Amino acid sequence: MNLKETLHSVDQQLPSPVRLPSAAVVASGLIGGYAVARLTRVRALGGVVLLANGVLAGRTWYTSAGPVTTAGLSVVYLAGFGLSHPLAKKIGAWPSVFGVAAVNAAASWVLVDRHNFARAGDERNDIA
């Protein structure tokens, strides 16, 4: 089995990317990644959580909104991770992590999830 077939097989076993709210995935990746790194004192394990959730959210972004939005939200996700470090020196670690998680979740919701999870007949969410 080549790499392409392996990735396709893994993709088929995961939940539908459109049914999974990327806002929750990115928030849990940032918060969970920090929590795992802090509790285990192994930063690499936190990085694994961050990466796995980023890939999972990326599937939703790409399937729902295409490559440009995926690239933009990926930059926001990675920037949030990077900016949380200097921000933590000013406001504390947990407030920093929650802040960047909230920004990432909001961006994911506005650009992708609100279209996937709009209630039928809710005209406020039916923006073309």
C-alpha positions in Angstrom: 0.0 0.0 0.0 1.5 3.4 -1.0 1.2 6.6 0.9 -1.8 7.9 -1.0 -3.8 4.7 -0.4 -2.8 4.7 3.3 -4.0 8.3 3.7 -7.2 7.6 1.8 -7.8 4.6 4.1 -7.2 6.7 7.2 -9.5 9.4 5.9 -12.3 6.9 5.3 -12.1 5.8 8.9 -12.4 9.3 10.4 -15.8 11.1 10.9 -17.0 13.1 8.0 -15.1 16.4 8.0 -18.2 18.4 7.5 -19.9 17.0 10.5 -17.1 17.9 12.9 -17.0 21.5 14.1 -13.6 22.8 13.4 -14.0 25.5 16.0 -14.1 22.9 18.8 -11.3 21.0 17.2 -8.9 23.9 17.1 -9.8 25.1 20.6 -9.3 21.6 22.0 -6.0 21.3 20.1 -4.6 24.5 21.6 -5.9 23.9 25.1 -5.4 20.2 25.1 -1.9 20.5 23.7 -0.9 22.9 26.4 -2.5 20.8 29.1 -0.8 17.6 28.0 2.6 19.4 27.7 2.2 20.9 31.2 0.9 17.8 32.9 3.4 15.4 31.4 6.3 17.9 31.3 7.0 16.6 27.8 6.5 19.4 25.3 6.6 17.0 22.3 3.4 15.3 23.5 1.6 18.6 23.6 2.9 19.1 20.1 1.4 15.8 19.0 -2.0 16.9 20.3 -1.6 20.3 18.6 -0.6 18.7 15.3 -3.3 16.0 15.3 -6.1 18.5 16.0 -4.7 20.9 13.4 -4.8 18.1 10.7 -8.3 17.1 11.8 -9.5 20.7 11.5 -7.7 21.1 8.2 -9.7 18.3 6.8 -12.9 20.2 7.6 -11.6 23.5 6.4 -10.4 22.0 3.1 -13.6 20.0 2.4 -15.9 22.9 3.4 -14.1 26.0 2.2 -11.2 25.1 -0.1 -7.4 25.6 -0.1 -7.2 29.3 0.4 -9.3 29.3 3.6 -7.5 26.3 4.8 -4.2 28.0 4.4 -5.4 31.2 6.1 -6.9 29.3 9.1 -3.7 27.2 9.3 -1.6 30.4 9.6 -4.0 31.6 12.3 -3.7 28.3 14.2 0.1 28.2 14.1 0.3 32.0 14.8 -1.9 31.5 17.8 0.4 28.8 19.1 3.4 31.0 18.6 1.9 34.2 20.0 0.6 32.4 23.1 4.2 32.2 24.4 5.0 35.9 24.6 1.4 36.7 25.5 1.7 34.3 28.5 4.6 36.4 29.9 2.2 39.4 30.0 -1.1 37.8 31.1 -0.3 34.3 32.3 -0.2 30.9 30.6 -3.8 29.8 30.9 -5.4 33.1 30.0 -3.0 33.3 27.0 -4.0 29.7 25.9 -7.7 30.4 26.3 -7.4 33.7 24.5 -5.7 32.3 21.4 -8.1 29.3 21.5 -11.0 31.6 21.5 -9.6 33.6 18.5 -9.0 30.4 16.6 -12.4 29.0 17.4 -14.1 32.3 16.3 -12.2 32.4 13.0 -13.1 28.7 12.3 -16.7 29.3 13.1 -17.1 32.5 11.0 -15.2 31.1 8.0 -16.3 27.5 7.9 -18.6 26.1 10.6 -21.5 28.5 10.5 -22.1 27.4 6.9 -21.9 23.7 7.9 -24.1 24.0 10.9 -26.6 26.6 9.8 -30.1 25.5 10.8 -32.4 24.8 7.9 -34.6 27.9 7.3 -32.4 30.2 9.4 -31.9 33.1 6.9 -29.4 34.9 9.1 -26.9 32.1 8.4 -27.7 31.7 4.7 -25.1 34.1 3.5 -23.8 33.3 0.0 
